[in-house]
Amino acid sequence: MKKQAYTTTPVKPNALGLAIRTLALGGLAAGLVNVAHADLLSVNKTATASSEMQAAAYAFDNNQNTRWESAHAVDPTSISVDLGETYDLDSIVVHWEAANAASYTIEGSDNGVNWTQIGTYTGGTFGNRTDTVNVDGNYRHVRLNGTQRSDGNAWGYSIWELEVHGTEVTEPPVVEPPTEPGENLAIYGTATASSGNADVAIDNNAGTRWESDHGIDPSSFTLDLGATYSLNQVVIDWEAANAKVYAIQGSNDGTNFTTLANYSGGEFGTRTDTLNIAGDYRYVRLLGTERSDGNAWGYSIWEFKVYGGGKTEPPVTEPPVTEPPVVEPPIFTDLNYQPLFNNTHSPDTAQEWYTKPDGTVVTIASGRARSRHESEDIFYTFPTHYFEHRTFEIEIHDHTPKGQNLVEVFYHPEYANYVPPGCRSSYSNVWRADFNNNAGMDEKLQTATPDGKGERWVCRIQRDAHNGDDGILDVGSWMEFELQQFLGLYEGDPNVRGQAVYYTDTYRFKLGQPGIYIVGDEAMEEKIRAGGRATAPYVKGGDSVPVNEVISVNGDNTLTYKVMANGKWTQKDNPNGTVVTFPIRDGIEVYDNYVVASGVADWTTYFREALNIQWDTHNAFMQGRRVFHTRMDTGVHEEVGNPDFPELANIADGLMVKNSCLGCHVNNGRGIAPQNGALLDTLVVKVGSGAFDNLGQPQPHSYYGGVLQNLSLDAAVPAEGSVRVTYTAQNGTFNDGTGYSLQVPTYSLEMNDTNGGAIQHISPRMPQNITGLGLLEALPENEILAWHDPDDSNGDGISGRANVVTSPETGQQFIGRFGWKASSASLRDFAATALSGDMGVNTSVLPNADCGAQQTACIQNSGQGVELSDLRLNELVVYLQALGAPSRRPETVDQPMVVAGEQRFTDIGCASCHRPEMNTGHKHDLAELRGNVIRPYTDMLLHDMGPGLADSLTQAPELNREWRTAPLWGLGMNLAVNGHDNLLHDGRARSIEEAILWHGGEAQASNNAYKALSAQQRAELIAFLRSL
């Protein structure tokens, strides 16, 4: 079953119950430590860190004179290494520079995402030292997480060398299964588990053990004997962390299990349980439903033994084949709906600017603390404690229209500054964040109150200091500025946790005109804005490559060097580095490094809020982001270094798919790409009864509800099951003779809870990126209905229809907008539905758990009533609303291939559904979303996409073939954000081209036209789509 890794686990003790700590005196000068009977595994392996003032790779280069250095005064801070493959770990040796840790943890991971704590260190003192921490377990990734710096360490964390010692994981010999009864059959089988390495519990070695993830009930251990045997006994040698209640189950297909024995009353501590069983089975499963009292860990077994007689052959019975009945869908002539927003606002209420009677143009903006400048990759992430008074309001008073050589920038921080903030204007080098006007604020206009609130400053820009300019602030010229903040009523203010010195966005504006811009070029601005004023600016950050690590400077103004797995530069002699070549943005005339356009920060593309966000919205956005990134079972923030959110801990208490929003929407984007033969991970599997209501909406399964939930946090409620996908090839040929291959998915259910019987109606759904959703919510109904044509009355072959749905909160009918089938009308309903079905969290919108009507255990044991307050739900909704639509990138939009591809897009009919332009009108409650001309490339309608893309959620094939036109904005950044290009509702398409080739039904004509294009013309169309 699927690994359930949700909480960081305590250190595994040694035989005395103690975490071992060894301190080697003398620092690094004494030489690297030799650890007996283990290999040094970490030299020149790929390294990453939460911050790098000096590269993380320096801690793994086997060089005593280089060191990793973190950002200063930030706790916690982490450094990780990818060993390249899984090893049996033995010890971690840390050669600290004087700026070291008082306490830290060592963690291991199989995938670099889910971490298990395997060692701890406390009591460290300031000064050069070497620590040796004994660890145990098989892991590929190792992370040191510094939680507290040593007394006297006013800097950060600094490591000369971090050594990981261990040995190769050896494979057990292949042994023929027994032929005589009465032997331990388990040692000849194979084992899997809901988490952890199951094979060590059947290796006939009393010194190794299976250990499940900690804090997870139920957990399971499954043994495949390879053939069917007559079984008579199971013997379990438990480690102290054992089960109080569990069942032994048998199966002949690995899916449907029968309970053979029950055990209860188990006590904490090492023990052996012997259970007599009877029956002919191939698979034996232990299902632990409750850990023993005092067991704060998981389930841990030294050896799992199964005894029985010789092989038997169960009778082969073919299951009856029954075809589900085909039911006609309702006739969609009734468009009876309510408008989502009732009030129409004056257009001027959407403006973030106004003009004073004397001609002064005032633009109002908001911002948040940034760790560095927009030219650096760290600018685009959120520093720790980002939700704690880190925002501010800006007012730009442009006096040039009335002939004055003056721009005033009024700065109103959420929390006080202990020294005057910096104010820099007039770029001299955009790739270095160099400004020619470097100054501080001119005047403090208002002093903060004792709680740090209410401070107000002004910066007066009185000259245009751009290179070569005459200094006059002329109407029509461009200006840009950034601020530097020093947060705190005084230096060291404990109310400012984490970093205290920050920078801000760079604000661009055109003198004499209102508004904030992405680039200093109005024509280009028009081309790249996908969401109007609510566009999220593209990522401008580059990587700075030191001169001495350059492999070559090339004649085409490119740089060749090496990078690590995360895309950041590494030493040119690092054997694990990958050689890359990227364009040079800035050379070494002033600095000793090159800035390259490597896309090192492009993975953050979907993080950014709308350009026109206002202060009140921004504050709610920051809090909503915290909700989005918090695990609903533990309250832990998904990003290392941020404090827990106790209010949200334990509000998920029953069935779930994932424990946080970010768990599915990776980096605010899509889920993990499904892999052939693997269980679906972040995909949500909708299930139903096959029936649908008068609006065509699928009805839930009578037992499993609306979503198949593969995890349970309550021992009394069994996890429902998981879905495995396998693919077969479907080959085809373009008209020019070039071949292609698609992958056709087949889904199989692996059920834990079989009480609900067979599931016939399912629909796997890939999480979509969440950018620009507020703009789609703002679309007036008449804008969507302009292309509503369910009967194809215009004869163009396109019969899209608006999907009318019922709100779970109000019971009213609205036009659906969100989800693969436009099944939610508002972002409030959309968020509440995901919280309920995917995370097991109730809200005022859906106050009852997502249990089926006949799912008694779920109904009786799941939380009822509101678990996430309306305040937090509303903040989450604002976060979704205010994430801007990702802008296009200026360097791509005018490329000849892209321009030609845009014409191809129209010529072959793509624009018939992927509507290029829409207007948000003036009805949405959030002013930032009103009055925007947007380019989402969707019509928000349902279309018949043909039988090849149909799911099986209902008994009506016509409904199963319908999908909402997916927005295309940001399409070209999926690979950078999520590491894959898998598209469509279930992620089957591995590229944009494969997604096009899957189009059928109403889109079949466009599919045929695409196949008829030449290779060059197809490449042009793909280039255009990647430019979005």
GUFIKOL-230859 format. One record per residue (C-alpha): z, x, y. Coordinates in steps of 0.05 Angstrom, whole numbers, plus 5000, padded with zeros to 4 digits. Example, Ala and Ser with C-alpha at 12.3 -4.5 7.8 and 13.67 -1.06 7.14 Angstrom:
GUFIKOL-230859
515652464910/514352734979/
END
This chain:
GUFIKOL-230859
500050005000/499350195073/503950715103/509150385148/511250925197/514550615257/520950995271/522751725277/527351925220/533752345216/533653055190/533853145115/540453485099/541354065052/545854034992/552054065036/549553505080/548353975139/542254125180/541454885175/540855295239/540056045240/540256455305/537057145304/539657565361/535558035403/529857585423/522557725409/523458465420/526758505352/520158325320/517557705284/522057435230/519957515157/521356905116/521657035041/517356664990/513256295043/506756425081/505856415157/501355815166/500755705241/497156325269/491156125312/491555395290/489854835338/495554715387/497154175438/502954035483/505453485529/504353965587/501554665594/502955135653/500855665603/496755455543/500055175480/495455625439/499356235464/505156025419/500856095357/496556715373/501157225337/501657595403/508657785427/506357855499/503557145511/507456505514/506855755521/510155475584/511254735596/511654375662/518254505696/524254045695/521253535647/525453285588/523353155534/517353605525/513453735460/508754245429/504754105365/500454485317/495254235268/495454675206/488654425184/491054175116/497553945084/502654475064/509554465031/513754675091/519555155084/521955365154/520455375227/521756015268/521855945344/521656575387/524156315454/523356625522/529556565566/527555865590/529155535525/532054905494/539354715483/537154185432/530653995399/527853665338/522453875289/517753335264/512253295212/506252845206/500452725159/495852455213/498452705280/500351985299/506251775256/511952295257/517952415212/523852825236/524953415188/529653865227/534353905287/537454445330/543254375379/547654845419/542355325443/544055785501/539756065557/536356735544/531357045496/533056835424/529956675357/531756045318/530255915245/530555185223/529855035149/525354425135/522454075075/516553625059/508953625055/505753565124/499453775161/502053705233/508554005260/511653835327/517554135365/520453615412/525053925464/530153405485/534853815530/533954485565/539455005560/544655075615/541855505670/534655335652/531655065717/524555145691/521554835629/520655045557/517655725541/515955995472/513156685455/511456485383/512555865341/511856015267/510955505212/512355775143/510755435077/506455455015/500355104988/501254434956/499654524883/496153994841/499653804776/495853954711/491953394678/495453164615/492752684564/496652034558/501251934498/499351584435/506351494406/511150954431/517651114465/515351664511/515951684587/509051414606/509951524681/508452274680/501352134656/499851614711/498551624785/503051334839/502251024908/507350744956/507850345020/509551015053/511051735033/508352184978/509451774914/506952284864/513252714868/517252154834/513052214770/512252974766/517853054714/521453504764/528653304781/528353744844/522953344880/523352634905/519452064936/522051855004/519551235040/519151155115/526051025144/528650355165/523049945133/524649355086/521249175042/518249825015/514449904949/512850424897/507050284849/505250654785/498350614753/499050804679/491450854672/491450354614/495449764589/501749914549/507149504515/512949654561/520349614544/524449994596/524450284666/529350834686/530251024759/533851664782/535751494853/537551974908/543451744952/538751344997/537450794948/536550044940/541649504938/536648974917/529849074884/525048794833/520849114778/514048784772/508048854726/500648744736/494048854700/489548854762/493949194814/493748564858/497347994823/504348214801/509447864755/516948004764/519648334701/526848484723/531348404784/536948864806/542348724858/548949014880/546749734882/551350214919/549650804963/549751484928/546151844872/545451394811/541051224752/538950504738/536250284670/532649614666/529949304602/523148974609/517948674563/510448554568/503648884566/501849174634/497949744666/501349734734/508849764747/511549644817/518549734847/519349274906/525449474947/527748884990/534549125015/537449825023/544549965000/550249915050/550750565089/543450745076/540650875146/534351205117/529350905069/528350904993/528751564956/527351684881/527952334843/524352074781/521351394763/520651334687/517150794646/517850744571/513750354521/509050344462/501750484450/495850224489/493849494485/487649154508/488948514547/484147944535/478347924584/477747264619/472447124671/475246744731/471646094746/466546164802/467145624854/463145584916/466845314977/463944665004/459344705063/461544275122/457444115183/460644325250/462043815304/456643645354/458344025417/456243525470/463243415498/464643925552/471143595572/475344145603/480144305660/478844865709/483245465693/485045535767/485444925811/485645215882/479845515920/482146065967/479046276033/474546886023/478547286075/484647246030/481047705980/480148256032/484748856029/483148996102/482948676171/480748866241/485548856300/483448546366/482649246396/477549436341/482249846297/480149766224/486149706177/485349816102/491249676056/491850035990/496850225937/498150835894/502551145841/505451835828/500452335798/502552985764/496753375795/490253295833/484252855814/480253485795/485153635738/485753285671/493253155677/491952725738/489352165694/495452065649/501951725668/507752195679/514252035645/518551505679/512251235713/515350535717/521450775756/520050715831/513751135829/509050695871/507650655945/503550275996/498450586043/495650306108/489650666138/489050516212/482150756234/481850796310/474851106314/471250436327/474750406394/472751116412/479151466392/479152116352/484851856307/486251586238/493451406222/495751376150/502250976142/505951136077/511250666050/514250955985/518150545935/523451085937/525451595990/522852315998/527952876007/523153286050/517153056091/511352866046/504953276049/498552996079/491953356065/485153136090/477853366093/475753646027/473254366027/472254385951/472353735913/472854085845/479254455866/482553915908/482354415966/483054096035/481854416103/487253996137/493754186102/499753886136/505853456127/507352766153/507652746229/513552276236/518651886197/518351186225/523950886184/529651196144/531150956074/537150526060/542550806013/538850525953/532750945971/528550355995/524950216060/522650916081/516350946124/512251536148/505851656187/500552206181/495752276240/488852556223/485752786289/479953226268/474353226218/475553896184/469953886133/466354546126/461254616183/463553996220/464853976295/471853676287/470052996317/471752376277/465052016282/463951296261/459751316197/462651986173/466652036109/473852226104/478552336045/485952496039/491552575988/499052595996/504553005963/511252665948/518252955939/522052375910/529552315919/534752175973/536252915963/533553455917/536253335847/537552595859/539452325790/535951665805/529352055800/528852215726/523552685702/518753005751/520452935826/514653275860/508152885855/501252815884/497152185895/490151915888/484952185935/483151615982/475951606008/473551176065/467951136115/470051176188/468950526224/468550126159/473949796117/475549926044/476750485994/470850815959/469851185893/464651665921/462451845991/455551525984/454550775996/448050735956/451151075896/457550665904/453450035895/450350295831/456750525797/461449945814/461849515752/467549075777/466149035851/472249235891/476349175827/472649745792/476550305759/473950985784/470851445733/474452075709/472952675753/477553185721/474853825691/477654405651/479455075683/477255645638/480156335654/475056885667/477657325610/476556755560/469256635577/464156805523/458156775571/455856525638/448856255628/442756235672/442555475674/449355465709/453155315645/459155655613/460255815540/467355855514/471955585459/475854945456/481454655413/481153975378/483553635442/477753915482/481754405523/479755135527/482755645480/482356395471/475356655455/478157045395/481656425366/478256335298/479955595298/476655475365/469955135371/464455455415/461954975468/457555005530/458554575591/455954555663/459854955714/462754545771/465855115809/465655865800/470156465814/468756605887/475956445904/479556315837/479956715773/477356135730/471355685723/471754925728/467254605677/464853885667/467253835595/469853125595/476753375575/480152775607/474952245590/479551955536/483551655594/477551255620/480650575604/487550745633/485950615707/487850035751/482949695798/480950085860/483249525906/490149405873/495549205922/502849425921/506148805891/500848765837/501549515825/509049465813/508048895762/502349305731/506949895719/512249465686/506949105645/504249775621/511249935597/511349295556/504449455528/506750145506/513449945476/514749845402/517449145394/521749325334/525349935362/524249915437/521450615434/515950795484/509551025451/508851615499/513652185487/518652315543/519551605567/526251255557/526950685507/526549965530/532849655499/531048955522/524948975476/528349285416/528748835354/524848255385/519848355329/523848155268/519247885215/511947925195/507148355236/500748765235/502949295286/509249385327/506149495396/499949295435/497850025438/498350055362/491749665358/488549805426/488550555420/488150865490/486950155516/480550165475/478349965406/482150045341/481350585288/474550595255/474750285185/473350775128/469650635063/474650475008/480650475054/485449925077/483949645145/488849955195/488449685265/483649115249/486948425250/484847965194/484447235213/485546755155/484546005152/484245385108/476845305120/477944685162/476744635237/478644145291/474243695334/472644285379/470544725321/476745155323/478945435255/485445165226/490745635196/491945755123/497245285096/501545865071/499546505108/498346205176/492946465223/493547215212/494547625148/500648055163/501448685122/508348885146/515148555145/521548765180/525848255142/527548355069/527747605059/520447525081/515447895038/509648235073/503447825060/498048325041/492648805064/485048825062/480749395035/473549495056/467949805017/460849915042/454049915010/447750175043/442249715070/436150125087/430449935134/424550225172/422450205245/415250015259/413550755270/415750915199/422451225216/427951005169/434950765183/440950555143/446350025156/452949935119/454449245091/461949105084/465448785025/472848595033/478148544979/485148284989/491148664962/496948164965/504348304965/506247564970/502047164921/505746514930/500346244977/494846284924/487846524936/485146645006/477846445013/476846435088/477747085127/475047435189/476648175202/476948315277/476549005310/480949055373/476649095436/477749515498/481949145549/478749375615/476148875665/479248275631/482047995696/475147965726/472647555667/478647095675/476747005748/469746745733/469046025756/467045525703/460445385737/458646125733/459446105657/456045425649/449945645688/447245935623/450245415576/444445145534/446744935465/440344565449/435545095477/432844595526/428645145561/425445365496/427046105504/430146155435/437146255463/442245695453/448845975477/454545495486/461145505522/467045465474/472144935495/479045085468/486044795472/491445185507/497545285461/502145245521/499544625558/495344255506/489744205557/482544385543/479444985578/473245405570/474845985523/473646685549/477447205507/476947445436/470947545391/469846785388/472246625459/478346285428/483246395486/482046115555/487046535595/490047225589/496846905583/494646525521/490947135496/497047585502/501847075473/497246965413/497047715398/504547785407/505647215358/500547355303/499848115308/506948335328/511447765306/514147645376/515346945403/514246735475/514846095515/507445985501/508346045425/515945985411/515345945335/513346485286/506346515258/508346225190/504245765148/506745055140/508645205067/511345915079/518645735070/521546435071/517946585136/520045935169/527346005149/528246745166/523746885225/526146865297/525246205332/525046085407/523146565463/523947305444/519847625500/521947335568/516947015616/518347585664/515848105614/510147665590/507847565662/508248315675/504048445613/498947935637/498448275705/497348945670/491448635633/488848305696/489248915740/486049435694/479449555730/472549505700/470350215684/465350485734/458850815714/458251565724/454151805784/450852375745/447551885696/445251275734/439051585765/436751985705/429551795687/431451625616/436851145640/432350815692/426950705640/432050455590/434549925638/427449645641/427149655564/433649265563/430348695602/423548755568/426148635497/430648065517/437548385515/439048115585/438047395559/445147415533/448048065561/447747785632/447648365681/451048045741/456247505755/460747305813/468247185806/468646675862/475146525899/479646125852/483846645814/491146705833/490547465840/487147635905/484348295880/480047925830/476847445879/470047515912/467448075867/460248155844/461148445774/456448745721/459748605654/453248475614/455847845581/454647105590/461446915559/457946435512/457846365436/451246525402/448646465330/448047195308/445147035240/448047035169/448547795166/454247785217/457547145193/464947145174/467846635125/473446345167/471045625162/467045185114/461645115168/456445675164/454145515235/461045655263/461746295221/455246575251/457546475323/460247045366/461647125440/456947595476/461048235481/461448555550/458049225553/461549555611/464750205590/460450225526/458450945535/465651185537/467950895470/466851555434/470951945485/476651435485/477151275411/473551835375/468351375344/462550925364/463950365314/461849695343/461348945327/466948475307/469048865245/466949565264/461349605213/456249885262/457250645268/452950705331/449850305387/443250305350/446450035287/449649475328/442749285355/439749285285/445248805260/443148285312/440147665279/439746925293/438246805367/437847565377/432847685320/427047715368/430448275408/431948635342/424648595323/422448835392/427149425387/424349625320/417349595351/419150095406/417150825400/422551345386/422251545460/423050825483/428950715435/432251345462/431351085534/434750425517/440650785484/441151255544/441750655590/447150325547/451050975544/450851015620/454750365628/
END
